[in-house]
Amino acid sequence: MPAVQELFPEPVAAWATVAVDRPIDVGGGGLTWAIPTELADLQLGERVVVPLGRRGSPTNGWVVGLAAEAPQPLPETWKFVLRRAGGPQLPEDLINLGLWIAHYYLAAPGLTLSGMVPAAVTRGTGTVERRLLHLAPDAKEQTARGPAQRAVLDILRTLPSEALPIERRVLRTRAGIKTFGPIDKLVDNGLLIQECRTEIDDRWSAQALEVPETPIPTAAQQTIIDDVGGVLTSGFSTHLLLGVTGSGKTEVYIRLIEAVLRAGKSVIMLVPEISLTPQTGARLSARFPNEQVAVLHSALPGATRNAHWSAIAQGQARVVLGARSAVFAPMTSDQLGLIIVDEEHDGSYKQDSAPRYHGRDVAIRRAQMAGCPVLLGSATPSLESWQNATVTSKATLHRLPERAPGLEVPTVRVIDMAQQRREGMAYTHAISPPMRTALRRTLEQQKQALLLLNRRGWATWISCRQQRCGWVMRCDQCDATMIYHRRGDLPTSGYLRCHHCQAEVRLPRQCPDCGSGVARLGTGVQRVEDEVLEICPSLVRGKTLCRVDTDSMGSAQDFHDVLGRFQRGEIQVLLGTQMIAKGLDVPTVQLVGVIDADTALNLPDFRASERTCQLISQVTGRCGRGASVGLALVQTLDPTAAPIRAAINGHYEQFADEELQLRQQVALPPIARLARVTVQHPDLDQGQALIGRVTEAIKAIAPPGVTITGPAPCTYPRLRGRHRFETLLSCADAGTLQSWLHACLHAGAFRERFVSVDVDAYALA
């Protein structure tokens, strides 16, 4: 049992505030324990074991505060820290950042801090203890007993100094002995000195990359390099780089990284997708051959992740590249010189589980805490960043309005699918005649094509063939239609999958209500793949035609391999979902086809227009990166829609300004700040009653000038067997919203385990 002060008057060396690895103290800053004298040297950021609860259950946690004086008011009883838990030690900067995240996003501080450290690092994956040996200073003239010991000494005496110390196992092999006994006896007799080193058995592999010829920056690039480079040592500042696709934003990043490294500082560069790290990492390694480029993301093997994280913590790697979680790279504020967030508009930066942080916003906060600049880059900035740069002046706007020298602006044309169908195009065809013609011509010219449809599967819904019946196949656990996935070449060889709970069932042969046949309706990327093979029979599935989606790519390595083959020209047509819309820079891509630009346009989400414009703009920018002018064809049922017109004409700034005005009229982000309170309950009536009680508690302490919308069912009222309800809270500024949310928290409004809060909610599905 843990020591309690009333029963055991044990001396207290100091007091520790510990954030425990439990879903408690939400939004708080940790709980207090006494430090016994044997742990008097405990440091901030260490992992410890503390007794938690009435039974004193040993629980891991992080030391987030130390104090010499007892807390006031002093509790009648207190407990002592039990012991150190071992593992990594977090720098103070990350402790402070984690506590800010927990407070702002209403998360448990201990779980937040633990989530900032990869599990492979906490477990020490790949860590080995090496026993290294060298001769004692007075051993050169001494002799050993027995031939085995003499063989060991002879080996050590003949080795050059740079080969010492030598690993114990290697020494045994070179000496030709079968056991470690002779070596251990030499250590015991003082003839050998043994050192134990803990290392991670995973190192960077040498990359056989040629250092590319360094391009000369354009006048616009050089202006941005000078402007941002001039404030690298001037403290915190936020910069937004608006550069059209192909304008050379990456070259600006590299030049600024070079300036930071010259100043002896480190850089964190974030990309939205894991798939973008190999090509970006290769480019950084080629430009900085003398620097270790550490990569941090969840798809890395555990030992590799541990090795890279440790190298950053030890100051060996000064360039950090990774997805959202790389913002938690373990470097101190005095080391950090710049944070870069590429494609800052991308929704992948927002985490959808607790803590529900936004990587871009955390990057800005970390730069502010470190006193260094943060550079946000995008061809289609988020409206939050656009408002900060053009309205509130919280960020400095830099523009790259033209493509880099040698790159041509692609020709973008819209195809009115409603008109095509009025002219006789079959409804079963996803690819219009103009796009078919362009695809054939592209392949005849030995060029490459990129086709985008942001819908997985073969058919998007299954229904009865009899219209009067009305039966539609839905998931048993979710209020969503089942998606048909083709398997093999037979028309009915496939299965139905729910894309929310991942449940799978066989395709029914007949309608369960009336006994009629079933129809597979709607178009997914698998069906488009079949259609492309009909249009161009010379293509070979999986070889010259490849489909890229989460169903076909089993791992990140599969995606990297496909992109490599596409860049080498082995794949002629790359077809996929939004995974292919970012980061591809292939000069021989002549054609980009958007199969259905309306996929997300009519979703019940106020960001639908913004996302649609961004996606179309990004994917059409993948062509025209070579000597010839590329062609982008956009199929849509509504060519007059504002986001589609803006993307086709390259008028994103005008679209962003108009969209901000619309958001102003209805007080939606970024004009207002939004939080989403969600209840997910297995019982419909209890869930409905709970969201009602939570909403009433929120209303009871709502400050003036706020808006409460709800309660109401979510867009998908049931997912994974749980009934979902939501209430939306909005107000003019973040400070008011934070005060309100914490008042609700302390009043117990969010105490139930079925209740979750998403601050600065991004997706409302």
N, C-alpha and C positions, 0 to 999 in steps of 0.2 A: 504493500500500500504506500502511496506517496506520503511524504512528510507533511504534516499539517502543523502550523505554528502553535496552535493552542496546546497540542499534545506533546510536541517535540520542539522545544525552544532552540532550534538550530540556527547558527549565525547566517545572516543574509549578506552576501557579497554585493549584490546590486539587484536591479529589477529589469526584467525583459518583457517587452511587448512582442507577442508571438501571434502570427497569422496561421491558424491551423488548417490542415487539409480536410476541412469538412464544410458543408454548405451552411455555415453559420456566420454571424456577424456581417450579414450582407450590407455592402456599402460602408462598412466600418474600417477601422485601422488596426485591428488586432486586440487580443486580450492579454492580461498581465499575469506573470508568474515570478516568483522569487528565484534568484540565482544562488545556488549553494557555493560555498567557498572553493570546492574543487573545480568548479566551472567559472571561476572569477575572470578568466581570460576570454570568455565567450565574446564573439564579434558579430557585428551587424551582417546580416545576409547568410548566416550559417543555418543549417537544418538541425533541429533539435527534436527530442521526444518529450512531450509534456503530458501530465495527467489531465484528462478531460472528463467533465461531468461528475456526478455524485460518486460513481464507482471508480473514478480515476483511471479511465481506460487510456493506456499509452497511445498517444496520437502524434504523428509527425507534424511539424510546422516550421515556419521561417521566422527568424529573429528580425523584426522590423523596427525595433527601438530598444535602446538601453538607457537606464537612468540610475543614478547613484542614490537618489532620494526615493522614499516610499511613495506610492501613489496616494493621492488625496481625493476623497476620504479613504482612509485605510480600512480595508475589509476586516471583519472580525476573524476570519480564517483565510489562509492562503496556502497555495501549494507550490512546490519547488519544481523547477526544470529537472527532468530525470537524467538526461544524458544527451550527448551529441548523436545525431542520426547519421553523420557522414554524408558523402556526396558533394556536389558542387557548392560553392559559395557565391551568392549573387552580389554584384557591386551595388553600392548605395544608390546609384542612379536608377538601376532597374527596380530596386525596392520602391523607390519613390514613384516611378512610373506605374508599377503594378498597383500601388495603393490608389493612385489617381484613377486608373482604369476601373478598379473596384468601386470607387466612390461615384464616378460619373455614370457608369453603365449598370449600377446596382448589382454588383456581383460579390461573391464571397472572396475576401482578399487572399486567403490561403490557397484556394483553388486557382485563383487568377495567377498568383506567383508560380505555382507548380505548373500551370499551363504555359508559362513563358519559357520553361526549361524543357527541352526534349526529353522524353522518357528514356531514350538511350543514354543520355548524359547522366540522369539520376541513377540509372541502374549500372552505369559504368560499362556499357556494352563494348566489347572489344578491348577492354583494359587488361593488360597482362603485367605481371611483375617479372622483370628481367634481372638476373643475377650476373653481374659483371665482375671480372677478376683482373688483377694485375699484380706484378711482383711487389713484395714489400721492399723498402729501400735497402735493407741489409741482407736481402735474399740472393743477390747475384753471386756472392762468394760461398754461400753455404750449399751443402749437399743434402740430398734427401735419401730416405731409406727406400729401397726397393726400386725395381726398374720402372714401374708405372709412375711413381712420383717423379723420378728423374726425367722421364719422357715429357711429363707436364712442364717441368721447369725448363727443359731444353727448348720446347716450343715457345714458351713465353720469352726466353732470352733472345731468340732469333727473330721475333716479330718486330717490325718497325714501330716506332712510337705512335704513328697515326692509326695503327690497327688496335691500339689498347685504349681502354680496357676491352676484354674479349668476353663474349657471352659464354656462360658456363657450359651449355650444351655443345657449342661450337668447339670449345677447347677440348672437351672429352673426345669429340670426333677426330680432331686433328692429332691428338696424342695417341689415338688408336687403342683406347682403353674401353672396357665394356661397362664399367660402373663409375659413379661419382665418388666412390670411397677414397681413392688417392687424392682427389682434389679437395675433398672436405678435410682430410687429415692435414694437408698442407695449410689450409686456412686455420685449423685449430692450432697448428704449431707456429703460426705467425709468419710463414714464408709467403703466403698469398693474402692479399687484401680483397675482400668481397664487398661490392656495393650493390644495393638493391634499388632499382629504378622502376617506377610505375609508368608504363607507356601505353599508348593506344595502338593496337596492332592494325592500323589502317592509315596509309599515307597517301598523299597526292600522287597520282601516276603522272609520269612525264607526258606532256601533250606534244605530239609531233606536229606542231603548227608553224607555218612560215609567218614571220612577222610581216604583215602587209605594208605596202607603201602608205605612208601617212598622208591623207588627203589635205589639201590646202583649204582652210575654212573659207566659206563665202563671206562677203561683207556683212550679211545679216547674221550669220553664225558668229563671226568674230565680235560683232557688237554685243551679242548676248554673253559670249565668253568673257569679254572685258567687264561688262556690267555686273554679272554675278560674281566673277572672279575678284572684282574689286571690293566686295563686301564679305569675302570669306572669313576675314578676321575681325569683322565689325559687329559680331553678335548675331542674335536671332533675326531672321527676315524670311518672308515667304515669297516665292517667285512662281509664277505660272507661265510655262512655255507652251504657247499655242502654235503648233507647227503642222502644216498639212502633211498627209502621209507621204513619205519619201523626201521630206525636206531636210533630213540629216539631224534629227534630234539626238540620236545616239552619239554622233560625233561631238556634239556640244557636251553631252554627259562625259565622254571620255576626256575631253580637254579639261573640264573642270575637275575630274578625278585626278588627272595628272598634276594640276595645280595644288590640290589638297595634299597629295603624297609628297610633293616637293616641300611643303610646309611641315612635314613630319606628322600629319594627321591621318585619320582613317575615314572611310566612306561606307555608307550603307546604301545599296541600290535595290529597290523593290520592283518586281515585275508581277503582273496580276495572275499569271498562270505558271505552274511548275514546268509546263512544256516549253516555255520561253527561256528557261535557265541554261540549257546546253549551248544554244547558239550565242546567247549573250555572254555566257561564261567563256566560251572559246574566243570570242572577240576581245574580251577584256584580258584574257591570258596572253593573247598574241600581242596586244599593245603594251602590256606590262609584264614582260617575260621574267623579270626579277622579283615579282611580287606573287605571293600566294593568294589566289582568289578563292575565298571560302564560300561554299554554297550551303544554304540552309533551307531545307523544305522537307515535308513529311514523307516524300517518296524515296529519300535516300536510305541505303542500308544503315542499320543502327550504328555499326562501328564507324562508318564514314561520317555520320552525323555527329557522333561523339568527338571524332578527331577534329572536324572542322570547328565545332563549338569551342573545344579546348584550345585550339590554335588561336582563335579570336581572343579568348580570355587571357591567354599568355602573351598577346601582342605580336604573335608571329604572322598573322594574316591581317592586313590593313584594308583589304577590299572585300566587302561582304555583299553577296548577291543572293537573292532568294525571293520567295513568295511572301505572303502577308506576315508570317511569323518571324521573318528575318529582321523585322523592326526591333526585336528583342535581343539582337546580337549583344553578347556580354562585354561591351567595351565601356569605359568610363567617359564622363563628359569631357575631360581634358584631352581624350584621344579623338573624339568625334569631331570631324571638320565639315561634313556635308551629308545630307540625306537626300536621295533622289527617289521619286515615286513615278515610275513610267506608266503610261496609260492610266492616269490617276482616276479617270472616270469609271473604271471597270467595277462592276458589282461584286467581283470575286474578292475585293478587299474587305467586304463586310462579312464578319463571321456570323453564322446563323445559330450558334449554340453559345451558352454562357461561358465566358463573358462575351457579350455580343458587341465587340468593338469593331470599329472601322479602321483598317490599317493605315489609310491616308491620314485620318485625323489623329491617330496615335503617333504617326511619324511627325506631324506638325508639333504635337505636344512634346515629343521627345527632343526635337530640335530646339524648341523653346527652352526646355530644361537644360539642355547642353550649351545653349548660347551659340548655335551655329545656324547657317541658312538651310532651308529645305526647298528643293526644286521639284515642282509638279509638272509633268509633261503630258500632253495629249493633243491629238488632232481634233478631238471632240470633247472639250472639258465638261466636267459635271457642272450642273447649274450652281451648286454650292461654291465651287472654285471660281466660276465665272462671275458670280455676284461679288465675291471677295475681291476680285481683281478689277471689276469695272464699276461697282456701285459703292462698296464700303471702303475701298482702298486698303484692305487688310493684306493684300498681296500685290506684287508688282507684275504687270503683264508684259511679256516679251513675245514677239511674233516672228515666225518663219513662214511667210505667206506663199513662198514658191518652192518647187521641188529642187533638189540638189542638181548641180550641173550634170547633164547627160541623161536625166530622167524626164520623160514626157508626161504631161497630164493626160490621163486616159479619157477617151470619149465615153460618156455615160448616156445611155438611152433607156427610156422607159417603155415597157411593153404592157399595154392595157389588156389584161386577160379577159375582162368582160367583153371588150370589142372582139377579141380573138374568138370567143365562144359564140358571139352573135354571127360571126362569119363562118361558123361551121366547125371549129376545133372541138374535138371530142372531149367530154368532161373527164374521161379516164386518162388523158394525157397531162402530165405535169409540166412537160417542156414544150413551149410554144414553137411554132414553125420558124420564126426568126432566130430563136436561140438554137434550134436544131441545125439550121444552116450555118450559123456562126461557129458552132462546135465542130461540124465537119470541116469547115474551112481552116480552123485553127489546127486540127490534126494533120490536114494535108500540107500545111506550111511547117510541119515539124515543131510546132509550138506547144505550150502547155495550157491547160484550162483548170479553173477553180470554180466549183459549183457549191453553192450554199443553200441548205434548207435546214432551218433550226427546229426540226421535228424528227425524233427517233422512230424506229420501227418501220413497218411496211404499210399498215393501215392504222389510222388514228381512232377508229371506232368501229364496233361490230353491231349490226342491227338486223332486225327481221326484214326480209325482202318485201313483205306486205306492208304498205304504208299505213293502212288502217290499224295495224297491230300496235306499232309504236314501241316494241321491246328494244332496249339497248343494253348491251353487255356492260355491267358495271362491277367494280371491285366490291367484294363482300365487306372489306374493312375500311374502304374509302369512298367518298362521294366523288368518284372520278371514273371515267370510262377506261376499259381495258384496251391496251394497245397490242395490235397483232404484229408479231415478229416472225418473219419468214425464216425457215430453216431448211436448207437443201433446195432442190430444183422443182419439186412437185408443188402444184398450186396450193394444196391444203397442208403441206408439211410445215407446221409452225406451232406457235404457242401464243398465249395471251399473257401479258405482263402488266402489272400496275406500276407506274413509274414513281409512285409515292411510297408504297410499302414493299415493293419488289415481289409481291405474290405472283405466282405463275399457275395457269390452268391450261388445259387443252382447248383447242378451238371446237366449239360445239357444232355438230352437223346440222342441227335444226333448231328453230326457235322453241324455247321451252314453254311459251304461252300458247302458240297456235300450231306448231308443228311444221311451219314453212321453212324454207331454206334461209340461210343467213348471208348477209352481204358484208364485205370488207370495204369500208368507205374511208375517205380521207387519204392524204398522201404523206408518207414518211420517207425518210432518206433511203431506206431499203428499196422502196418502189422506184424511186428515181434512179437508183443504181441499175435496176433491171431495164429501165427505159433507156438509159444511156447505152447499155450493151446492145439494145435493139437498133438504136440510131447508128452506132459505130461498132459493127460486128468484129472489127479487127482488134478491139480492146480485149484484154484478158483480165478477168476479175482477180483482184489480189496482186496483180503484177503491174500492168500498165494502167489499170483503173483501180483505185483504192478508196475505200470508204473510211472516214474518220469520225467516230462517235464513241460514247462510253461503252457501247455494246461490242464494237469491233476491236477496241484498244484495251487489251487485258491489263496493261501496266503502262507507266510513264515511258518505260524503255521502248515499248511497241510504238508509241507515238513518235519518239525521237527517231527510231529507225525509219518510219514512214516518211517523216520530214526530210531525213537525210537522202533517201532514195528520190524524193521529189526534187530536191535541190540539185541532185546529180543528173536529173533528166530521165531516170529510169521509169518514173510514173508520168504518164501523159495527162491523165485527168484525175484530180483529187476532189473528191466529193465528201461533204461533211456538214456537221452542225457548226455552231459558233466557235468551236475549237479551232477552226481554220481561219477565222476572221482576223486574228491578231498576229503580228510579228513576222509573218512570212515575207521574205525579201528575195524573190527569185526572178532574175532578169527575163527569163523566157516565158513567163506567164503572160499570154497574149489575151486571154479571155477570162472574165469573171462573170458568172451568172448567178443572180439571186433568184431562186425558184419561186419563192413566195415572200414578198416584202411585208405582207400584212399579218404575219404569224403572231406577233406580240402587240400589234397596234391597238386592238380592241379589248385587251385585257382590262379588268376592273382595277387599274392601278394608275395613279396620277403620273407616274414616271413612264408610262407605256410609250408616249410619243418621243420622249427624250431617248429612251433605250433604242427605239426603232431607228431614229436618225443616226445615232452613234454606230449601231451595228452595220447599217447600209454604207455609211461613210467609210468605216474601217475596212470592210471587205472589198469595196470597189477600189480602194487605194492599193490593193495587192497587185494590180496589173499596171503596165506602163513603166516598169522599173528597168527596162532595157533600152535598146536603141530605137525600137519602134513604138508607135503610139498604141497603147492597149485599148481594149473595148470592154466595157462593163454594161451588161444588160440586166435590167431590174424588172421582174414581172410583178404586177400588182393589180388588184381589182379596183383600186382607188388611186389613180395617178394624181388626183388633186389634193391628196392629204398633205398637210403642211410638212410633217417630218420627212416624207418621201421626196417632195419637191426640193426641200432644203438639201437633202443628201445628194440628190442627182445634180443639182446646180452648184454644189459646193458653197452654199450660203449658211454655214453653221452659225456664224456670229449673229446673223439676222434672226435665225431661228431661236437661238438662245435668248436674245433680247425680247422677242415676242413671247416666248414661253415664260420668261420671268414676269412679264406684265400679266399674263393669265394667272400665274401663281399668286401675284399680288392681289388680284381681284377676289380670290377665294381663300387667301391666307394659308397657303400650303408651302412646305419647304421648297427652297431655302428661305423664303420670306418669314416663315414661322418655324418653330422647333416642334418636333412631333415625337411622341412616345406611344407605343402600342402595348396595351395590357391584354394578355391572352389567357384564356382558361381552356385547358384541354382535359376533359374528364371522360372516363369510360361510361358514365351514366348520363343520358341526355337531360333528365329533369334536374339532377344534382348539379350538373355543369351550368345549366341555365340559371338555377337559383344562386350559384356561387358568383357568376359574373354580375348578377343583379346586386348582391351584397357588396361586392368589391366596388362597383360603380357608385353605389350610394355612399360608401365610405369616402370615395374620392371626391364626390360632389360636396360632401359635408365640410371639407377643408380646402375647397378650391379657391384660389385667390381671384380678385377681380380681373376681368379682361382675358379670361381663358375660355377655351372651347372644349366641350366634352361631347364626343360623338359615339353613340351606342348606349347600351350594349346591343350587339347584333351578331348573327352568325358570321363566321369568316367566309371568304370566297369559296374555300373548300370546307364545308361544315363538318366533315368527318374525315380524318386521316388516321391510318394505323389503328383503327378501332376506337379512337377517342373523338368525342364531340367537341367542336371548337367554337368559341365565342370570343369576341374582341370588343374593346372600348378604346377609342383613340383620344389622346390628350394633346392639345396644341396650345402654344402661347407664343408671345412675340420674341422672347429671348431665352437663351440657354440657362441663365441664372435663375429666372423665375421658374422654369421647368424643373431645374434641379432642386430648388427649395421645396417645391410642391411635391415632387416625387419622394424626397426624403421625409417630408411630413407624413405622407401616406405610409411610408415604410415604418416609421416609428409608431404610427397609429395602428399598425397591424393589418393594413389593407392587403398586403402582399404575402401574408404569412402562410397561407395554404400552399401545399406542395404542387398543386395543379395550376398555380398562377405564375406567369412569367411576364417580365417587363422588357421591352426592346426600346432602348433610348436611341433616338435618331433612326427610327425604323426605315429600312431601305425597301424591302419587298413587303407587300400587303396581301399576299396570297395565303 
